[in-house]
Amino acid sequence: MKRMVWLAAVAVAAVAASYTAATQGEGKDKAQLQGKWELTKVQFGDKDFPLPAGEKTTLEFKGDKVTAKSSNKPDEEGNYTLVDEKSKPKQIDMKIGKEGLAKCIYELTDDTLKVGMSIKGPMGDRPTGFDGKEMIILTLKKAK
């Protein structure tokens, strides 16, 4: 299960370089995403998945790049694109390492980032909301 959590974080951390933000335009969310975010919660469907004790996983956004870091795995780099900041839910695409394009949704508040993706990872369709049973939801808090 540790591998599944890591793969989910990696898939969420990555975005396709083939997409450009210019297609939908970027607003304040890109600036707000910049910096380090610490994984605080993982849900598979409607069930919480306990984070491994002693492990720390972060996503760090710098420009159009994102890096997934874990206390016991090598860093993985990738790209992200905010596809549509105006849709409900908002849309983000990510690609990291050798993982395919993950079509995700996100919700961003002052210090909390919530990202949802298909439980099938890059092979799945973009979720239409955070209430789906066949999805992974990551909750991250802005690191201070």
N, C-alpha and C positions, 0 to 999 in steps of 0.2 A: 504494500500500500504506500510505503514511503516513495517508491519510484513513481507511482501514479500521481501523488501530490506534486512531486518535482516536475513531472511531465506536464501537468496542468499549468503549473506556474510558468514553465518554459514556453508552452504553447501560447499562453496569455501574454507573455512578454514579447512575442515576436510579431512583426507586421510586414506585409508584402511591400517590397520596394517598388513593385510595378504600379502601385496606386499612388496618386498624387493628391495632396491635400487641396490643391487648387480646384479640383472637381466639385467639391462641396464648400470649400472655404473653411478656414480655421478661425475660431474665436478665442476666447479667454481660456478654454480648457487646456490647450497645449502649454501655455505658460504655467498654469496651475499644476499640471502633471510633473513638471520638471523637478528633479530631486529624487531622494530615496524614499521608498515605501516598504514597510515591513508587513509581511503576511501575518494576519491575526486569526483568520478563520477560513475553513474550507468546508463547502457543502457539496454533497453528491445527491442530486435530486433534492428531496426535502429533509435529508438527514445530515447532521453535522459530523464531520470527520475530525477526530482529534489530531492535532499537530504533533509530530514526533517530539518527545521531550528532549530538551537541550539543543534542538536544531533551530536555526534562524534563517529564514528565507526572505530576500528582499528583491525588489525590482527597482532599478535606477534609470530614470529617464533623463537623457541629455540630448537636446535638439530632437532629431528624428530617430535617435538610437535608444535602445533599451537593453539593459544588462540584468540577467537573472543571476543572483548570487545566493549560495547556500553554504552553511557552515561545514558541510561535508561533501560537497560536489564542486567540480571545476566551474568557473564562471561561464555563462553562455551569453553571447551577444546576438542582437537582432535589430530589427527596425519595426516601427509602428506607424500607422496612419490613422488619423481621426477621419473616418469616412463621412459621418454626418453628426454634427453636434446639435442639430435642431430636431432630429427625430426623437420619438419617445418609444422605447429607450434609445439613448444615444448609441452610435455605432463606432467601433474601432476594429481595425484589422491588424494582426500581429504575426510575425514570422521570426523565429529564432533558431539558430543552429540548423539541424537537418530536418526539423519539424516542418510540416507544410503550413500553409496559410490558415490561421485560425480567425474565423469570422465571429467576432464577439460583440457583446453589448456592454455598456458601462454606465455607471452612475458616479458622479463626482461631487462631493461636498467639500467644505473647507479642509478637513484633515482625513477624510475617508474616501477610498477608491474601491468600488465594487465592480467586479468584472465577471460576466457570465459567458459561457461557451457551451457548445454541444458536448455531451458526455463522449461523443465519438471523436472529439478533438478536431483537428483540421479536416477530417473526413465528413464532419457534420455540417448542417445548415446553421445559419445565424439564428440564435433564439429570438423570439418576439417579445419576451418579457422575462422577469426574474422568478416567475412562479412555475416554470416547467419542471417536470419530474426527470426528464432526460438531459440534465445539464449539470455542469460544474460551476459553482459560484465561489470566487475568491474575494475575500475582504482584506484590504490592506489599510494601514494607518501611516500617515506621513511621519517619517522619522525626524526627530528634532536634533 
